[in-house]
Amino acid sequence: MARARAYRHDVRCPDCGSNRMAKAGHSKDRQRFKCGDCGRS
């Protein structure tokens, strides 16, 4: 059974401006986020 995605509301998407951002791994020791609306990471 999959867990529901927990969104971060203090980070905004640079593409669409949405605040539905979810953690999506790390890149070069920085946290990555993926937008829940447009899918940009």
Buried (B, 14 or more C-beta within 10 A) or exposed (E): EEEEEEBBEEBBBEEEEBBBBBBEEEEEEEEEBBBBEEEEE
